Amino acid sequence: MNFRQAASLFFLVLCSWHPQAFLLAEATGENHQDDSHEHNLAPPLDGNQAKHYLRRQVKNQKKSDDDEPSVCDSLEGSARGLCQSFCIAKNCPHDEKKQEGSCKELSGLEANFQKTTGLETLPCEEGIHDIYCGSFPASGQTECSGDAGTGVNLNGGVSFVEIGTDDNQQCVLRLTPAAEDIKRATYMVSNLASSTTAFSMELGYQIHSSEEGSHAHGMAFVLHQDPRGVNGGAHLGNEKIRGALVVVMRTYQRKAIDVLLYSTSEAAGRETKLGTIEGDPRTGGTAIGRLWVEYCDGDDQLRIYHDASGAQEKKLVLTAPFDLSSFFDLDNEIYMGFTAATGQYKDNHDVLDFCWKIGPTGASCSAFAV
């Protein structure tokens, strides 16, 4: 046995004991083979480069071992890479380590995917339905009146109105004006069912008035199976409602966001608090607040995002345990909508836009647009 053969044998024994040695040798170009054999080695690297290369290879190897099945697995090559990048980027707000810029490349990734594959829809978007998504009036409508093309049921004085100056008017859904002792709600059919239990709701809102001092009572997002259907109760202002999930933004005395359940039994108003976060959700002035409610991971958990500063940043503020299929009867209609109330103190409670989306049961949060 000559020296080269002895060295090769020693190297093979070493690698069988510690596979990272092979990676380091490959990185530094020291994995010499007989010149008569073809091989593809990375160019020799200096010491620091070799260390970085080793860390990267070990990390990638561990990642490949831990990878779970992906909706992009049926694709190959660049199409698979674009799909994975797109679906991960859409989930940016759930990952605090993501850089803000990486969440802004969705349109380019989608365009490249469509150009590469000829497909219109990425796998992580399949099965997602926009029940309503946008401002008012709806696309194709011109009048800020009636239901403005949204499909919502206008209960007890809820109406679409124009606010702003003559040069800059905006159509909004006004739940309450800044007047005393008003309780109002508006609902629509949610389209949730046993096959579509994932959902995402985004709400653009303003809670404001020209008066200084105390304000009341707040605004809420509601999913319910109250027997009154689209004429269901207002929740706020001590209105009784049955079989409801409520995310309420409180602006009177205690300023907070609460996640609540209300009993489906005749004992309406029996309340269970799932979670709470302190902080004033009132916007005031012309600032636009945003509330997001998502149920989409298959882990029986609600995610609540909120920003009342006017920056409209999607910030995770609260998670709460919830099992939609256990709480609601998915064989019957579930209604979604918004409520608001005033008391002795008052505010305008305006919905500027909303986006209600549903997806197939078990859909990932990355299936819903950021």
C-alpha positions as CSV (number, residue, x, y, z in Angstrom):
1,M,0.0,0.0,0.0
2,N,1.6,3.3,-1.1
3,F,1.2,6.6,0.8
4,R,-1.7,7.9,-1.2
5,Q,-3.7,4.7,-0.7
6,A,-3.0,4.7,3.0
7,A,-4.1,8.3,3.3
8,S,-7.3,7.6,1.4
9,L,-8.1,4.7,3.6
10,F,-7.6,6.8,6.7
11,F,-9.8,9.5,5.3
12,L,-12.7,7.1,4.6
13,V,-12.5,5.8,8.2
14,L,-12.5,9.4,9.5
15,C,-15.5,10.4,7.4
16,S,-17.5,7.3,8.6
17,W,-16.9,8.5,12.1
18,H,-17.6,12.2,11.5
19,P,-19.3,13.2,8.2
20,Q,-18.6,16.9,8.7
21,A,-14.9,16.1,8.0
22,F,-15.9,15.2,4.4
23,L,-17.7,18.6,4.1
24,L,-14.7,20.5,5.3
25,A,-12.4,18.6,3.0
26,E,-14.7,19.3,0.1
27,A,-14.8,23.0,1.0
28,T,-11.0,23.3,1.1
29,G,-10.4,21.2,-2.0
30,E,-8.5,18.6,0.0
31,N,-10.7,15.6,-1.1
32,H,-8.2,14.5,-3.7
33,Q,-9.3,11.7,-6.1
34,D,-7.4,9.8,-8.7
35,D,-7.0,12.0,-11.8
36,S,-8.4,9.2,-14.0
37,H,-11.9,9.7,-12.4
38,E,-14.3,12.5,-13.2
39,H,-15.3,14.7,-10.2
40,N,-17.0,18.0,-9.5
41,L,-15.4,19.8,-6.6
42,A,-16.0,23.3,-5.4
43,P,-12.9,25.6,-5.9
44,P,-10.5,25.6,-3.0
45,L,-11.6,28.0,-0.2
46,D,-9.6,29.8,2.4
47,G,-10.1,28.9,6.1
48,N,-12.9,31.3,6.9
49,Q,-14.7,30.5,3.7
50,A,-14.4,26.8,4.5
51,K,-16.0,27.3,7.9
52,H,-18.9,29.2,6.4
53,Y,-19.4,26.6,3.8
54,L,-19.4,23.8,6.4
55,R,-22.0,25.6,8.5
56,R,-24.2,26.2,5.5
57,Q,-23.9,22.5,4.3
58,V,-24.7,21.1,7.7
59,K,-27.6,23.6,8.1
60,N,-29.0,22.6,4.7
61,Q,-28.6,18.9,5.4
62,K,-30.5,19.3,8.7
63,K,-33.2,21.4,7.0
64,S,-33.7,18.7,4.3
65,D,-34.0,16.1,7.0
66,D,-36.6,18.2,8.9
67,D,-38.6,19.3,5.8
68,E,-42.3,18.6,5.9
69,P,-44.4,18.0,2.8
70,S,-45.0,21.2,0.9
71,V,-47.8,22.3,-1.5
72,C,-44.9,23.0,-3.9
73,D,-43.5,19.4,-3.9
74,S,-45.3,18.5,-7.2
75,L,-43.3,21.1,-9.0
76,E,-39.7,20.8,-10.2
77,G,-36.7,23.1,-10.6
78,S,-37.2,26.8,-10.7
79,A,-40.9,26.5,-10.5
80,R,-40.7,24.7,-7.2
81,G,-38.2,27.4,-5.9
82,L,-40.5,30.3,-7.0
83,C,-43.5,28.5,-5.4
84,Q,-41.7,28.0,-2.1
85,S,-40.4,31.6,-2.0
86,F,-43.9,33.0,-2.8
87,C,-45.7,30.8,-0.2
88,I,-43.1,31.6,2.5
89,A,-43.1,35.3,1.8
90,K,-46.9,35.4,2.1
91,N,-46.4,34.2,5.6
92,C,-43.9,36.9,6.6
93,P,-45.9,38.5,9.4
94,H,-45.9,35.2,11.3
95,D,-42.1,35.1,11.3
96,E,-40.5,37.8,13.4
97,K,-37.1,37.0,11.9
98,K,-38.2,37.9,8.4
99,Q,-36.8,41.2,7.0
100,E,-39.6,43.6,6.1
101,G,-38.4,43.8,2.5
102,S,-38.9,40.1,1.9
103,C,-42.6,40.5,2.3
104,K,-42.8,43.0,-0.6
105,E,-41.8,40.7,-3.4
106,L,-45.0,38.8,-3.9
107,S,-46.1,40.3,-7.2
108,G,-42.7,39.7,-8.8
109,L,-42.6,36.1,-7.6
110,E,-46.1,35.4,-8.7
111,A,-45.4,36.9,-12.2
112,N,-42.2,34.9,-12.5
113,F,-44.0,31.7,-11.5
114,Q,-46.8,32.3,-14.0
115,K,-44.2,33.0,-16.8
116,T,-42.2,29.9,-15.9
117,T,-45.0,27.5,-15.6
118,G,-47.9,29.0,-17.5
119,L,-50.1,28.4,-14.4
120,E,-52.3,31.2,-13.1
121,T,-52.6,30.1,-9.5
122,L,-49.9,29.0,-7.1
123,P,-50.6,25.9,-5.0
124,C,-50.7,27.8,-1.7
125,E,-53.6,29.9,-3.1
126,E,-55.7,27.1,-4.4
127,G,-59.1,26.8,-2.8
128,I,-59.1,30.4,-1.4
129,H,-62.3,32.4,-2.1
130,D,-62.8,36.1,-1.7
131,I,-66.3,36.5,-0.4
132,Y,-65.8,40.3,-0.3
133,C,-62.5,42.1,-0.5
134,G,-62.2,45.8,-1.0
135,S,-63.4,49.3,-0.2
136,F,-66.8,50.8,-1.1
137,P,-68.7,50.9,-3.3
138,A,-67.9,47.4,-4.7
139,S,-66.2,47.0,-8.1
140,G,-68.7,47.8,-10.8
141,Q,-70.8,49.9,-8.5
142,T,-70.9,53.7,-8.6
143,E,-73.3,54.7,-5.8
144,C,-72.5,55.0,-2.1
145,S,-76.0,53.8,-1.2
146,G,-78.0,50.6,-0.6
147,D,-75.5,47.8,0.2
148,A,-73.0,49.4,-2.2
149,G,-72.6,46.0,-3.9
150,T,-71.2,44.3,-0.9
151,G,-74.0,41.9,0.0
152,V,-74.1,43.0,3.7
153,N,-77.5,43.4,5.4
154,L,-78.1,46.9,6.7
155,N,-79.8,46.6,10.1
156,G,-81.5,49.4,12.0
157,G,-79.9,52.5,10.6
158,V,-76.5,51.1,9.4
159,S,-75.8,52.9,6.1
160,F,-73.2,53.7,3.6
161,V,-72.2,57.4,3.7
162,E,-69.6,59.7,2.2
163,I,-67.2,61.4,4.5
164,G,-64.3,63.8,3.8
165,T,-64.1,67.0,1.9
166,D,-65.7,67.8,-1.5
167,D,-62.3,67.2,-3.1
168,N,-61.6,64.0,-1.3
169,Q,-64.7,62.0,-0.4
170,Q,-64.7,58.4,0.7
171,C,-67.6,56.0,0.9
172,V,-67.7,54.2,4.3
173,L,-70.0,51.8,6.1
174,R,-71.2,53.8,9.1
175,L,-72.2,51.5,12.0
176,T,-73.0,54.4,14.3
177,P,-72.9,58.2,14.1
178,A,-71.5,60.2,17.0
179,A,-74.8,60.2,18.8
180,E,-75.9,58.8,22.2
181,D,-77.3,55.3,23.0
182,I,-77.1,53.5,19.6
183,K,-76.5,49.8,19.0
184,R,-76.1,48.6,15.5
185,A,-74.9,45.6,13.5
186,T,-74.5,44.5,9.9
187,Y,-74.1,40.8,8.8
188,M,-73.7,38.7,5.7
189,V,-73.5,34.9,5.1
190,S,-70.0,33.8,5.8
191,N,-70.0,30.7,3.4
192,L,-68.1,28.8,6.1
193,A,-68.9,25.0,6.0
194,S,-67.4,21.7,6.9
195,S,-65.0,21.8,3.9
196,T,-64.1,25.5,4.3
197,T,-63.2,26.2,7.9
198,A,-60.1,28.3,7.4
199,F,-60.7,32.1,7.2
200,S,-59.1,35.5,7.2
201,M,-60.7,38.8,8.0
202,E,-59.1,42.2,7.5
203,L,-60.9,45.3,8.6
204,G,-59.9,48.9,7.9
205,Y,-61.8,51.2,10.4
206,Q,-62.0,54.6,12.1
207,I,-63.4,55.3,15.5
208,H,-63.6,59.0,15.8
209,S,-65.5,62.2,16.7
210,S,-64.9,65.9,16.8
211,E,-65.6,66.0,20.6
212,E,-62.9,65.7,23.3
213,G,-63.2,63.6,26.3
214,S,-64.5,60.1,26.9
215,H,-65.6,57.9,24.0
216,A,-67.7,54.8,23.7
217,H,-68.3,51.9,23.3
218,G,-66.3,50.4,20.5
219,M,-66.5,48.1,17.5
220,A,-66.5,44.3,17.0
221,F,-66.0,41.6,14.4
222,V,-68.6,38.8,14.9
223,L,-69.1,35.3,13.6
224,H,-72.5,33.9,14.9
225,Q,-75.3,31.4,14.6
226,D,-77.9,33.4,16.4
227,P,-81.4,32.4,15.2
228,R,-81.9,35.9,13.9
229,G,-79.4,35.3,11.2
230,V,-78.5,38.5,9.3
231,N,-80.6,40.4,11.8
232,G,-78.4,39.2,14.7
233,G,-77.7,41.3,17.7
234,A,-75.1,44.1,18.1
235,H,-73.2,42.5,21.1
236,L,-71.9,45.9,22.3
237,G,-74.2,48.0,24.5
238,N,-75.4,44.9,26.4
239,E,-77.2,43.5,23.3
240,K,-77.8,39.8,23.7
241,I,-76.4,37.4,21.0
242,R,-76.2,33.6,20.9
243,G,-73.7,31.3,19.4
244,A,-71.0,33.9,18.7
245,L,-67.3,34.4,18.4
246,V,-66.6,38.1,19.0
247,V,-63.4,40.1,18.7
248,V,-64.2,43.4,20.3
249,M,-62.3,46.6,20.3
250,R,-63.3,48.4,23.5
251,T,-62.9,52.2,23.8
252,Y,-64.9,53.0,26.9
253,Q,-63.3,52.9,30.4
254,R,-61.3,49.7,29.8
255,K,-59.5,50.1,26.5
256,A,-58.6,46.7,25.1
257,I,-59.2,44.0,22.5
258,D,-61.1,40.9,23.9
259,V,-61.8,37.6,22.2
260,L,-65.1,36.2,23.5
261,L,-67.4,33.3,23.0
262,Y,-71.2,33.5,23.7
263,S,-73.2,30.4,24.4
264,T,-75.5,28.8,21.8
265,S,-78.0,27.9,24.5
266,E,-81.1,29.9,25.5
267,A,-79.0,31.5,28.2
268,A,-77.8,34.1,25.7
269,G,-75.1,36.4,26.9
270,R,-73.2,33.7,28.8
271,E,-69.7,34.8,28.1
272,T,-66.3,33.0,28.0
273,K,-63.2,35.1,27.5
274,L,-60.5,33.4,25.3
275,G,-57.9,36.2,25.5
276,T,-57.3,39.9,25.9
277,I,-54.7,42.6,25.1
278,E,-54.8,46.0,26.7
279,G,-54.4,49.1,24.6
280,D,-56.6,51.8,23.0
281,P,-58.0,50.7,19.6
282,R,-59.6,54.2,19.0
283,T,-58.0,55.9,15.9
284,G,-59.3,59.5,16.3
285,G,-58.7,62.1,13.6
286,T,-58.1,60.7,10.1
287,A,-55.9,57.8,11.0
288,I,-56.9,54.4,9.7
289,G,-56.9,51.4,12.1
290,R,-56.5,47.8,11.0
291,L,-57.7,44.6,12.6
292,W,-56.9,41.1,11.2
293,V,-58.4,37.9,12.5
294,E,-57.1,34.6,11.1
295,Y,-58.0,30.9,11.7
296,C,-55.9,28.9,9.3
297,D,-53.2,26.7,10.7
298,G,-55.2,23.7,11.7
299,D,-53.9,24.1,15.2
300,D,-57.2,25.4,16.7
301,Q,-55.9,28.9,17.3
302,L,-57.0,32.3,16.4
303,R,-54.4,34.9,15.5
304,I,-55.3,38.6,16.1
305,Y,-53.2,41.4,14.5
306,H,-53.9,45.0,15.1
307,D,-52.6,48.6,14.5
308,A,-54.4,51.7,15.5
309,S,-51.5,54.1,14.9
310,G,-52.3,54.8,11.2
311,A,-49.2,52.9,10.0
312,Q,-51.5,49.9,9.2
313,E,-48.7,47.4,10.0
314,K,-49.8,43.8,10.6
315,K,-48.6,43.2,14.2
316,L,-49.4,40.0,16.0
317,V,-50.9,41.1,19.3
318,L,-52.9,38.1,20.6
319,T,-53.4,34.4,20.0
320,A,-56.4,32.5,21.5
321,P,-57.4,28.8,21.6
322,F,-60.5,28.1,19.5
323,D,-62.0,25.2,17.6
324,L,-64.4,26.4,15.0
325,S,-65.8,23.0,14.1
326,S,-66.6,22.2,17.7
327,F,-68.2,25.5,18.5
328,F,-70.3,26.0,15.4
329,D,-72.7,23.7,13.6
330,L,-71.1,23.7,10.2
331,D,-74.1,22.1,8.6
332,N,-76.0,25.4,9.2
333,E,-75.3,29.0,8.1
334,I,-72.7,31.0,10.0
335,Y,-72.9,34.8,9.6
336,M,-70.1,37.3,9.8
337,G,-70.2,41.0,10.3
338,F,-69.5,44.1,12.4
339,T,-71.2,45.8,15.3
340,A,-70.8,49.0,17.2
341,A,-72.5,50.9,20.0
342,T,-72.5,54.2,21.8
343,G,-73.8,55.3,25.2
344,Q,-73.7,58.6,27.0
345,Y,-70.3,59.0,25.3
346,K,-70.2,58.7,21.6
347,D,-68.1,58.2,18.4
348,N,-68.5,57.6,14.8
349,H,-67.8,53.9,14.1
350,D,-66.9,53.6,10.4
351,V,-65.8,50.6,8.3
352,L,-63.6,51.8,5.5
353,D,-62.9,48.4,3.9
354,F,-62.9,44.8,4.7
355,C,-61.6,41.6,3.2
356,W,-63.3,38.3,4.1
357,K,-61.7,35.2,2.7
358,I,-62.3,31.5,3.3
359,G,-60.2,28.5,2.5
360,P,-60.3,24.7,2.6
361,T,-60.1,23.0,6.0
362,G,-56.5,22.9,7.2
363,A,-55.3,25.6,4.9
364,S,-52.0,27.3,6.0
365,C,-51.9,31.0,6.9
366,S,-49.6,31.4,3.9
367,A,-52.6,30.7,1.7
368,F,-54.1,34.0,2.6
369,A,-52.8,37.3,1.3
370,V,-50.6,39.4,3.5
